[in-house]
Amino acid sequence: MIRTTQRLVMVLAAAILLAGCTSQVPNPVGETSPVAAPSDVSVSSEPLAVSAESATRPVPTVPTTPAPVKDAAGECSIETLDEGTLDGVDIERVRDRGSRRGATGTVSTASGGTPASYLVSAGDISERIADRFCISADYLAALNSVRRDGVDIESLFGGDTLNLRPTTVLGVGDQNGRVLHNAKPRDLPTQTG
């Protein structure tokens, strides 16, 4: 009797544990989840290879990012532009140097091919994100000062959108699924989106 009860309890416990296991179904090719973005921003993607066995299942897409930009030493050299300041920080040239540990998220590019926004992956770190785009951590914080409460480790969540353009400070970015409305910097460049 005790052995039967133990077996029954083990089977029920296994069933309860397995009932909580789910997997996310990827979007079929061509479908995207609804995300607001400026009209001149596009995300490029290409389908993964599909085996004959899975031809009837949806095929996940893999976003592509621009090729890394490196100087001769392979190190990032922050480049300021003569375009004024944003929240007291000189405007810097943003360029994607490619995915790296601590900065593995997805990049959306503007019509000219420059990085426009960044979709944070779980485990990303603000300093590594700034390094990926060859900008200072202060400039990354200034770009996201209105719609977020910073880009430090306490305020960075997987799925967040970070703004990467000085002309879209008021229109791009969120924090943990929310858009904040912090005070505008006094030296805000003309906004396009």
mmCIF file of the C-alpha atoms, coordinates in Angstrom:
data_MODEL
# 
_entry.id   MODEL 
# 
loop_
_atom_site.group_PDB 
_atom_site.id 
_atom_site.type_symbol 
_atom_site.label_atom_id 
_atom_site.label_alt_id 
_atom_site.label_comp_id 
_atom_site.label_asym_id 
_atom_site.label_entity_id 
_atom_site.label_seq_id 
_atom_site.pdbx_PDB_ins_code 
_atom_site.Cartn_x 
_atom_site.Cartn_y 
_atom_site.Cartn_z 
_atom_site.occupancy 
_atom_site.B_iso_or_equiv 
_atom_site.pdbx_formal_charge 
_atom_site.auth_seq_id 
_atom_site.auth_comp_id 
_atom_site.auth_asym_id 
_atom_site.auth_atom_id 
_atom_site.pdbx_PDB_model_num 
ATOM 1   C CA . MET A 1 1   ? 0.000  0.000  0.000   1.00 0.00 ? 1   MET A CA 1 
ATOM 2   C CA . ILE A 1 2   ? 2.800  2.444  0.931   1.00 0.00 ? 2   ILE A CA 1 
ATOM 3   C CA . ARG A 1 3   ? 4.747  1.571  -2.231  1.00 0.00 ? 3   ARG A CA 1 
ATOM 4   C CA . THR A 1 4   ? 1.690  2.157  -4.404  1.00 0.00 ? 4   THR A CA 1 
ATOM 5   C CA . THR A 1 5   ? 1.089  5.518  -2.720  1.00 0.00 ? 5   THR A CA 1 
ATOM 6   C CA . GLN A 1 6   ? 4.736  6.513  -3.239  1.00 0.00 ? 6   GLN A CA 1 
ATOM 7   C CA . ARG A 1 7   ? 4.581  5.609  -6.920  1.00 0.00 ? 7   ARG A CA 1 
ATOM 8   C CA . LEU A 1 8   ? 1.326  7.511  -7.338  1.00 0.00 ? 8   LEU A CA 1 
ATOM 9   C CA . VAL A 1 9   ? 2.828  10.591 -5.664  1.00 0.00 ? 9   VAL A CA 1 
ATOM 10  C CA . MET A 1 10  ? 5.918  10.380 -7.912  1.00 0.00 ? 10  MET A CA 1 
ATOM 11  C CA . VAL A 1 11  ? 3.798  10.097 -11.068 1.00 0.00 ? 11  VAL A CA 1 
ATOM 12  C CA . LEU A 1 12  ? 1.595  13.030 -10.022 1.00 0.00 ? 12  LEU A CA 1 
ATOM 13  C CA . ALA A 1 13  ? 4.642  15.159 -9.139  1.00 0.00 ? 13  ALA A CA 1 
ATOM 14  C CA . ALA A 1 14  ? 6.221  14.424 -12.527 1.00 0.00 ? 14  ALA A CA 1 
ATOM 15  C CA . ALA A 1 15  ? 2.964  15.292 -14.305 1.00 0.00 ? 15  ALA A CA 1 
ATOM 16  C CA . ILE A 1 16  ? 2.681  18.592 -12.426 1.00 0.00 ? 16  ILE A CA 1 
ATOM 17  C CA . LEU A 1 17  ? 6.298  19.516 -13.186 1.00 0.00 ? 17  LEU A CA 1 
ATOM 18  C CA . LEU A 1 18  ? 5.944  18.673 -16.863 1.00 0.00 ? 18  LEU A CA 1 
ATOM 19  C CA . ALA A 1 19  ? 2.652  20.554 -17.142 1.00 0.00 ? 19  ALA A CA 1 
ATOM 20  C CA . GLY A 1 20  ? 4.529  23.794 -16.435 1.00 0.00 ? 20  GLY A CA 1 
ATOM 21  C CA . CYS A 1 21  ? 7.042  23.167 -19.236 1.00 0.00 ? 21  CYS A CA 1 
ATOM 22  C CA . THR A 1 22  ? 6.212  25.133 -22.358 1.00 0.00 ? 22  THR A CA 1 
ATOM 23  C CA . SER A 1 23  ? 8.205  26.375 -25.297 1.00 0.00 ? 23  SER A CA 1 
ATOM 24  C CA . GLN A 1 24  ? 7.742  29.530 -27.278 1.00 0.00 ? 24  GLN A CA 1 
ATOM 25  C CA . VAL A 1 25  ? 6.616  29.017 -30.844 1.00 0.00 ? 25  VAL A CA 1 
ATOM 26  C CA . PRO A 1 26  ? 8.670  31.168 -33.241 1.00 0.00 ? 26  PRO A CA 1 
ATOM 27  C CA . ASN A 1 27  ? 6.928  33.504 -35.674 1.00 0.00 ? 27  ASN A CA 1 
ATOM 28  C CA . PRO A 1 28  ? 6.475  32.100 -39.189 1.00 0.00 ? 28  PRO A CA 1 
ATOM 29  C CA . VAL A 1 29  ? 8.673  33.600 -41.900 1.00 0.00 ? 29  VAL A CA 1 
ATOM 30  C CA . GLY A 1 30  ? 7.408  36.995 -42.933 1.00 0.00 ? 30  GLY A CA 1 
ATOM 31  C CA . GLU A 1 31  ? 5.477  37.619 -39.717 1.00 0.00 ? 31  GLU A CA 1 
ATOM 32  C CA . THR A 1 32  ? 6.804  40.035 -37.165 1.00 0.00 ? 32  THR A CA 1 
ATOM 33  C CA . SER A 1 33  ? 5.575  41.006 -33.773 1.00 0.00 ? 33  SER A CA 1 
ATOM 34  C CA . PRO A 1 34  ? 4.061  44.491 -33.632 1.00 0.00 ? 34  PRO A CA 1 
ATOM 35  C CA . VAL A 1 35  ? 6.701  47.003 -32.562 1.00 0.00 ? 35  VAL A CA 1 
ATOM 36  C CA . ALA A 1 36  ? 6.445  50.731 -33.085 1.00 0.00 ? 36  ALA A CA 1 
ATOM 37  C CA . ALA A 1 37  ? 9.421  52.147 -34.945 1.00 0.00 ? 37  ALA A CA 1 
ATOM 38  C CA . PRO A 1 38  ? 10.174 55.292 -36.911 1.00 0.00 ? 38  PRO A CA 1 
ATOM 39  C CA . SER A 1 39  ? 9.170  55.092 -40.574 1.00 0.00 ? 39  SER A CA 1 
ATOM 40  C CA . ASP A 1 40  ? 12.764 55.239 -41.822 1.00 0.00 ? 40  ASP A CA 1 
ATOM 41  C CA . VAL A 1 41  ? 13.916 52.282 -39.689 1.00 0.00 ? 41  VAL A CA 1 
ATOM 42  C CA . SER A 1 42  ? 14.009 48.721 -41.001 1.00 0.00 ? 42  SER A CA 1 
ATOM 43  C CA . VAL A 1 43  ? 15.047 45.375 -39.540 1.00 0.00 ? 43  VAL A CA 1 
ATOM 44  C CA . SER A 1 44  ? 16.585 42.947 -41.978 1.00 0.00 ? 44  SER A CA 1 
ATOM 45  C CA . SER A 1 45  ? 16.294 39.220 -41.448 1.00 0.00 ? 45  SER A CA 1 
ATOM 46  C CA . GLU A 1 46  ? 16.780 36.020 -43.376 1.00 0.00 ? 46  GLU A CA 1 
ATOM 47  C CA . PRO A 1 47  ? 15.300 32.559 -42.740 1.00 0.00 ? 47  PRO A CA 1 
ATOM 48  C CA . LEU A 1 48  ? 17.239 29.702 -41.180 1.00 0.00 ? 48  LEU A CA 1 
ATOM 49  C CA . ALA A 1 49  ? 17.821 26.518 -43.148 1.00 0.00 ? 49  ALA A CA 1 
ATOM 50  C CA . VAL A 1 50  ? 14.881 24.103 -42.826 1.00 0.00 ? 50  VAL A CA 1 
ATOM 51  C CA . SER A 1 51  ? 15.172 20.321 -42.817 1.00 0.00 ? 51  SER A CA 1 
ATOM 52  C CA . ALA A 1 52  ? 12.685 18.202 -44.759 1.00 0.00 ? 52  ALA A CA 1 
ATOM 53  C CA . GLU A 1 53  ? 11.164 16.925 -41.500 1.00 0.00 ? 53  GLU A CA 1 
ATOM 54  C CA . SER A 1 54  ? 10.261 20.401 -40.263 1.00 0.00 ? 54  SER A CA 1 
ATOM 55  C CA . ALA A 1 55  ? 9.025  21.862 -43.561 1.00 0.00 ? 55  ALA A CA 1 
ATOM 56  C CA . THR A 1 56  ? 5.471  22.148 -42.227 1.00 0.00 ? 56  THR A CA 1 
ATOM 57  C CA . ARG A 1 57  ? 6.485  24.002 -39.051 1.00 0.00 ? 57  ARG A CA 1 
ATOM 58  C CA . PRO A 1 58  ? 7.064  27.768 -38.850 1.00 0.00 ? 58  PRO A CA 1 
ATOM 59  C CA . VAL A 1 59  ? 10.633 28.769 -39.613 1.00 0.00 ? 59  VAL A CA 1 
ATOM 60  C CA . PRO A 1 60  ? 12.320 31.173 -37.167 1.00 0.00 ? 60  PRO A CA 1 
ATOM 61  C CA . THR A 1 61  ? 14.179 34.170 -38.562 1.00 0.00 ? 61  THR A CA 1 
ATOM 62  C CA . VAL A 1 62  ? 17.626 35.350 -37.601 1.00 0.00 ? 62  VAL A CA 1 
ATOM 63  C CA . PRO A 1 63  ? 18.262 39.109 -37.641 1.00 0.00 ? 63  PRO A CA 1 
ATOM 64  C CA . THR A 1 64  ? 21.399 40.286 -39.371 1.00 0.00 ? 64  THR A CA 1 
ATOM 65  C CA . THR A 1 65  ? 23.517 43.181 -38.242 1.00 0.00 ? 65  THR A CA 1 
ATOM 66  C CA . PRO A 1 66  ? 25.934 45.348 -40.205 1.00 0.00 ? 66  PRO A CA 1 
ATOM 67  C CA . ALA A 1 67  ? 29.528 44.154 -40.427 1.00 0.00 ? 67  ALA A CA 1 
ATOM 68  C CA . PRO A 1 68  ? 31.702 45.246 -37.517 1.00 0.00 ? 68  PRO A CA 1 
ATOM 69  C CA . VAL A 1 69  ? 33.644 48.480 -37.970 1.00 0.00 ? 69  VAL A CA 1 
ATOM 70  C CA . LYS A 1 70  ? 37.142 48.422 -36.469 1.00 0.00 ? 70  LYS A CA 1 
ATOM 71  C CA . ASP A 1 71  ? 40.191 50.612 -36.768 1.00 0.00 ? 71  ASP A CA 1 
ATOM 72  C CA . ALA A 1 72  ? 43.617 49.141 -37.540 1.00 0.00 ? 72  ALA A CA 1 
ATOM 73  C CA . ALA A 1 73  ? 44.189 48.097 -33.906 1.00 0.00 ? 73  ALA A CA 1 
ATOM 74  C CA . GLY A 1 74  ? 40.790 46.400 -33.681 1.00 0.00 ? 74  GLY A CA 1 
ATOM 75  C CA . GLU A 1 75  ? 39.859 48.712 -30.835 1.00 0.00 ? 75  GLU A CA 1 
ATOM 76  C CA . CYS A 1 76  ? 37.059 51.226 -30.753 1.00 0.00 ? 76  CYS A CA 1 
ATOM 77  C CA . SER A 1 77  ? 37.984 54.883 -30.998 1.00 0.00 ? 77  SER A CA 1 
ATOM 78  C CA . ILE A 1 78  ? 35.060 57.076 -29.912 1.00 0.00 ? 78  ILE A CA 1 
ATOM 79  C CA . GLU A 1 79  ? 34.467 59.716 -32.552 1.00 0.00 ? 79  GLU A CA 1 
ATOM 80  C CA . THR A 1 80  ? 32.631 62.938 -31.679 1.00 0.00 ? 80  THR A CA 1 
ATOM 81  C CA . LEU A 1 81  ? 30.818 64.853 -34.399 1.00 0.00 ? 81  LEU A CA 1 
ATOM 82  C CA . ASP A 1 82  ? 30.547 68.622 -34.833 1.00 0.00 ? 82  ASP A CA 1 
ATOM 83  C CA . GLU A 1 83  ? 26.760 68.435 -34.467 1.00 0.00 ? 83  GLU A CA 1 
ATOM 84  C CA . GLY A 1 84  ? 26.366 69.874 -30.975 1.00 0.00 ? 84  GLY A CA 1 
ATOM 85  C CA . THR A 1 85  ? 25.573 68.150 -27.699 1.00 0.00 ? 85  THR A CA 1 
ATOM 86  C CA . LEU A 1 86  ? 22.811 66.038 -26.192 1.00 0.00 ? 86  LEU A CA 1 
ATOM 87  C CA . ASP A 1 87  ? 22.214 66.413 -22.467 1.00 0.00 ? 87  ASP A CA 1 
ATOM 88  C CA . GLY A 1 88  ? 25.677 67.969 -22.148 1.00 0.00 ? 88  GLY A CA 1 
ATOM 89  C CA . VAL A 1 89  ? 27.452 65.139 -24.005 1.00 0.00 ? 89  VAL A CA 1 
ATOM 90  C CA . ASP A 1 90  ? 29.052 65.675 -27.437 1.00 0.00 ? 90  ASP A CA 1 
ATOM 91  C CA . ILE A 1 91  ? 27.161 63.849 -30.191 1.00 0.00 ? 91  ILE A CA 1 
ATOM 92  C CA . GLU A 1 92  ? 29.129 60.747 -31.181 1.00 0.00 ? 92  GLU A CA 1 
ATOM 93  C CA . ARG A 1 93  ? 29.282 58.621 -34.322 1.00 0.00 ? 93  ARG A CA 1 
ATOM 94  C CA . VAL A 1 94  ? 27.395 55.343 -33.760 1.00 0.00 ? 94  VAL A CA 1 
ATOM 95  C CA . ARG A 1 95  ? 28.595 52.278 -35.655 1.00 0.00 ? 95  ARG A CA 1 
ATOM 96  C CA . ASP A 1 96  ? 27.919 48.599 -35.048 1.00 0.00 ? 96  ASP A CA 1 
ATOM 97  C CA . ARG A 1 97  ? 31.064 46.548 -34.407 1.00 0.00 ? 97  ARG A CA 1 
ATOM 98  C CA . GLY A 1 98  ? 29.111 43.317 -34.175 1.00 0.00 ? 98  GLY A CA 1 
ATOM 99  C CA . SER A 1 99  ? 27.635 41.086 -31.525 1.00 0.00 ? 99  SER A CA 1 
ATOM 100 C CA . ARG A 1 100 ? 29.805 40.321 -28.509 1.00 0.00 ? 100 ARG A CA 1 
ATOM 101 C CA . ARG A 1 101 ? 29.451 38.884 -25.026 1.00 0.00 ? 101 ARG A CA 1 
ATOM 102 C CA . GLY A 1 102 ? 27.235 41.239 -23.043 1.00 0.00 ? 102 GLY A CA 1 
ATOM 103 C CA . ALA A 1 103 ? 25.837 42.862 -26.217 1.00 0.00 ? 103 ALA A CA 1 
ATOM 104 C CA . THR A 1 104 ? 24.078 40.154 -28.238 1.00 0.00 ? 104 THR A CA 1 
ATOM 105 C CA . GLY A 1 105 ? 20.834 41.978 -29.033 1.00 0.00 ? 105 GLY A CA 1 
ATOM 106 C CA . THR A 1 106 ? 19.274 42.846 -32.381 1.00 0.00 ? 106 THR A CA 1 
ATOM 107 C CA . VAL A 1 107 ? 20.065 46.068 -34.246 1.00 0.00 ? 107 VAL A CA 1 
ATOM 108 C CA . SER A 1 108 ? 17.576 47.993 -36.382 1.00 0.00 ? 108 SER A CA 1 
ATOM 109 C CA . THR A 1 109 ? 19.099 50.302 -38.954 1.00 0.00 ? 109 THR A CA 1 
ATOM 110 C CA . ALA A 1 110 ? 17.949 53.600 -40.435 1.00 0.00 ? 110 ALA A CA 1 
ATOM 111 C CA . SER A 1 111 ? 17.449 53.979 -44.176 1.00 0.00 ? 111 SER A CA 1 
ATOM 112 C CA . GLY A 1 112 ? 21.115 55.021 -44.555 1.00 0.00 ? 112 GLY A CA 1 
ATOM 113 C CA . GLY A 1 113 ? 22.319 51.829 -42.860 1.00 0.00 ? 113 GLY A CA 1 
ATOM 114 C CA . THR A 1 114 ? 23.363 53.453 -39.586 1.00 0.00 ? 114 THR A CA 1 
ATOM 115 C CA . PRO A 1 115 ? 22.226 51.823 -36.322 1.00 0.00 ? 115 PRO A CA 1 
ATOM 116 C CA . ALA A 1 116 ? 18.896 53.298 -35.170 1.00 0.00 ? 116 ALA A CA 1 
ATOM 117 C CA . SER A 1 117 ? 17.835 51.144 -32.224 1.00 0.00 ? 117 SER A CA 1 
ATOM 118 C CA . TYR A 1 118 ? 18.933 48.109 -30.251 1.00 0.00 ? 118 TYR A CA 1 
ATOM 119 C CA . LEU A 1 119 ? 16.740 45.347 -28.830 1.00 0.00 ? 119 LEU A CA 1 
ATOM 120 C CA . VAL A 1 120 ? 18.360 44.216 -25.569 1.00 0.00 ? 120 VAL A CA 1 
ATOM 121 C CA . SER A 1 121 ? 18.954 40.493 -24.997 1.00 0.00 ? 121 SER A CA 1 
ATOM 122 C CA . ALA A 1 122 ? 18.814 38.938 -21.545 1.00 0.00 ? 122 ALA A CA 1 
ATOM 123 C CA . GLY A 1 123 ? 22.238 39.271 -19.948 1.00 0.00 ? 123 GLY A CA 1 
ATOM 124 C CA . ASP A 1 124 ? 23.317 42.344 -21.935 1.00 0.00 ? 124 ASP A CA 1 
ATOM 125 C CA . ILE A 1 125 ? 25.402 44.939 -20.069 1.00 0.00 ? 125 ILE A CA 1 
ATOM 126 C CA . SER A 1 126 ? 25.279 48.669 -20.842 1.00 0.00 ? 126 SER A CA 1 
ATOM 127 C CA . GLU A 1 127 ? 29.069 49.097 -21.009 1.00 0.00 ? 127 GLU A CA 1 
ATOM 128 C CA . ARG A 1 128 ? 29.341 46.245 -23.512 1.00 0.00 ? 128 ARG A CA 1 
ATOM 129 C CA . ILE A 1 129 ? 26.475 47.691 -25.559 1.00 0.00 ? 129 ILE A CA 1 
ATOM 130 C CA . ALA A 1 130 ? 28.257 51.065 -25.660 1.00 0.00 ? 130 ALA A CA 1 
ATOM 131 C CA . ASP A 1 131 ? 31.476 49.291 -26.719 1.00 0.00 ? 131 ASP A CA 1 
ATOM 132 C CA . ARG A 1 132 ? 29.629 47.395 -29.459 1.00 0.00 ? 132 ARG A CA 1 
ATOM 133 C CA . PHE A 1 133 ? 28.499 50.710 -30.962 1.00 0.00 ? 133 PHE A CA 1 
ATOM 134 C CA . CYS A 1 134 ? 31.802 52.480 -30.212 1.00 0.00 ? 134 CYS A CA 1 
ATOM 135 C CA . ILE A 1 135 ? 30.153 55.182 -28.088 1.00 0.00 ? 135 ILE A CA 1 
ATOM 136 C CA . SER A 1 136 ? 30.658 56.289 -24.507 1.00 0.00 ? 136 SER A CA 1 
ATOM 137 C CA . ALA A 1 137 ? 28.363 55.021 -21.752 1.00 0.00 ? 137 ALA A CA 1 
ATOM 138 C CA . ASP A 1 138 ? 27.454 58.678 -21.072 1.00 0.00 ? 138 ASP A CA 1 
ATOM 139 C CA . TYR A 1 139 ? 26.292 59.165 -24.667 1.00 0.00 ? 139 TYR A CA 1 
ATOM 140 C CA . LEU A 1 140 ? 24.234 55.939 -24.557 1.00 0.00 ? 140 LEU A CA 1 
ATOM 141 C CA . ALA A 1 141 ? 22.593 57.215 -21.358 1.00 0.00 ? 141 ALA A CA 1 
ATOM 142 C CA . ALA A 1 142 ? 21.904 60.634 -22.940 1.00 0.00 ? 142 ALA A CA 1 
ATOM 143 C CA . LEU A 1 143 ? 20.294 59.014 -26.006 1.00 0.00 ? 143 LEU A CA 1 
ATOM 144 C CA . ASN A 1 144 ? 17.903 57.167 -23.691 1.00 0.00 ? 144 ASN A CA 1 
ATOM 145 C CA . SER A 1 145 ? 17.374 59.779 -20.966 1.00 0.00 ? 145 SER A CA 1 
ATOM 146 C CA . VAL A 1 146 ? 13.763 60.699 -21.820 1.00 0.00 ? 146 VAL A CA 1 
ATOM 147 C CA . ARG A 1 147 ? 12.026 57.352 -22.369 1.00 0.00 ? 147 ARG A CA 1 
ATOM 148 C CA . ARG A 1 148 ? 14.032 55.320 -19.788 1.00 0.00 ? 148 ARG A CA 1 
ATOM 149 C CA . ASP A 1 149 ? 15.447 55.661 -16.279 1.00 0.00 ? 149 ASP A CA 1 
ATOM 150 C CA . GLY A 1 150 ? 19.014 55.075 -17.413 1.00 0.00 ? 150 GLY A CA 1 
ATOM 151 C CA . VAL A 1 151 ? 20.812 52.163 -19.015 1.00 0.00 ? 151 VAL A CA 1 
ATOM 152 C CA . ASP A 1 152 ? 22.621 50.762 -15.985 1.00 0.00 ? 152 ASP A CA 1 
ATOM 153 C CA . ILE A 1 153 ? 22.432 47.160 -14.802 1.00 0.00 ? 153 ILE A CA 1 
ATOM 154 C CA . GLU A 1 154 ? 19.394 47.824 -12.577 1.00 0.00 ? 154 GLU A CA 1 
ATOM 155 C CA . SER A 1 155 ? 17.329 49.335 -15.403 1.00 0.00 ? 155 SER A CA 1 
ATOM 156 C CA . LEU A 1 156 ? 18.284 47.082 -18.336 1.00 0.00 ? 156 LEU A CA 1 
ATOM 157 C CA . PHE A 1 157 ? 15.876 44.248 -19.167 1.00 0.00 ? 157 PHE A CA 1 
ATOM 158 C CA . GLY A 1 158 ? 15.812 41.703 -21.979 1.00 0.00 ? 158 GLY A CA 1 
ATOM 159 C CA . GLY A 1 159 ? 13.338 42.981 -24.591 1.00 0.00 ? 159 GLY A CA 1 
ATOM 160 C CA . ASP A 1 160 ? 14.032 46.675 -23.907 1.00 0.00 ? 160 ASP A CA 1 
ATOM 161 C CA . THR A 1 161 ? 14.558 48.960 -26.885 1.00 0.00 ? 161 THR A CA 1 
ATOM 162 C CA . LEU A 1 162 ? 17.471 51.392 -26.722 1.00 0.00 ? 162 LEU A CA 1 
ATOM 163 C CA . ASN A 1 163 ? 17.629 54.478 -28.927 1.00 0.00 ? 163 ASN A CA 1 
ATOM 164 C CA . LEU A 1 164 ? 20.856 54.984 -30.888 1.00 0.00 ? 164 LEU A CA 1 
ATOM 165 C CA . ARG A 1 165 ? 20.115 58.256 -32.754 1.00 0.00 ? 165 ARG A CA 1 
ATOM 166 C CA . PRO A 1 166 ? 20.113 61.813 -31.371 1.00 0.00 ? 166 PRO A CA 1 
ATOM 167 C CA . THR A 1 167 ? 17.166 62.711 -33.631 1.00 0.00 ? 167 THR A CA 1 
ATOM 168 C CA . THR A 1 168 ? 14.817 60.080 -32.129 1.00 0.00 ? 168 THR A CA 1 
ATOM 169 C CA . VAL A 1 169 ? 15.322 60.649 -28.387 1.00 0.00 ? 169 VAL A CA 1 
ATOM 170 C CA . LEU A 1 170 ? 11.600 61.406 -27.930 1.00 0.00 ? 170 LEU A CA 1 
ATOM 171 C CA . GLY A 1 171 ? 10.303 58.599 -30.164 1.00 0.00 ? 171 GLY A CA 1 
ATOM 172 C CA . VAL A 1 172 ? 12.383 55.435 -29.625 1.00 0.00 ? 172 VAL A CA 1 
ATOM 173 C CA . GLY A 1 173 ? 13.068 53.389 -26.509 1.00 0.00 ? 173 GLY A CA 1 
ATOM 174 C CA . ASP A 1 174 ? 11.347 51.664 -23.614 1.00 0.00 ? 174 ASP A CA 1 
ATOM 175 C CA . GLN A 1 175 ? 12.179 50.148 -20.249 1.00 0.00 ? 175 GLN A CA 1 
ATOM 176 C CA . ASN A 1 176 ? 10.707 46.834 -19.136 1.00 0.00 ? 176 ASN A CA 1 
ATOM 177 C CA . GLY A 1 177 ? 7.736  47.282 -21.495 1.00 0.00 ? 177 GLY A CA 1 
ATOM 178 C CA . ARG A 1 178 ? 7.019  50.888 -20.443 1.00 0.00 ? 178 ARG A CA 1 
ATOM 179 C CA . VAL A 1 179 ? 7.706  54.201 -22.125 1.00 0.00 ? 179 VAL A CA 1 
ATOM 180 C CA . LEU A 1 180 ? 8.689  56.831 -19.585 1.00 0.00 ? 180 LEU A CA 1 
ATOM 181 C CA . HIS A 1 181 ? 8.318  60.586 -20.066 1.00 0.00 ? 181 HIS A CA 1 
ATOM 182 C CA . ASN A 1 182 ? 11.303 62.134 -18.300 1.00 0.00 ? 182 ASN A CA 1 
ATOM 183 C CA . ALA A 1 183 ? 12.273 65.776 -18.793 1.00 0.00 ? 183 ALA A CA 1 
ATOM 184 C CA . LYS A 1 184 ? 13.716 66.686 -22.195 1.00 0.00 ? 184 LYS A CA 1 
ATOM 185 C CA . PRO A 1 185 ? 17.376 67.716 -22.236 1.00 0.00 ? 185 PRO A CA 1 
ATOM 186 C CA . ARG A 1 186 ? 17.836 71.459 -22.753 1.00 0.00 ? 186 ARG A CA 1 
ATOM 187 C CA . ASP A 1 187 ? 20.171 70.814 -25.713 1.00 0.00 ? 187 ASP A CA 1 
ATOM 188 C CA . LEU A 1 188 ? 17.955 68.331 -27.577 1.00 0.00 ? 188 LEU A CA 1 
ATOM 189 C CA . PRO A 1 189 ? 18.659 68.173 -31.354 1.00 0.00 ? 189 PRO A CA 1 
ATOM 190 C CA . THR A 1 190 ? 15.732 68.523 -33.778 1.00 0.00 ? 190 THR A CA 1 
ATOM 191 C CA . GLN A 1 191 ? 13.631 65.351 -33.544 1.00 0.00 ? 191 GLN A CA 1 
ATOM 192 C CA . THR A 1 192 ? 12.474 63.358 -36.587 1.00 0.00 ? 192 THR A CA 1 
ATOM 193 C CA . GLY A 1 193 ? 10.551 60.509 -35.035 1.00 0.00 ? 193 GLY A CA 1 
# 
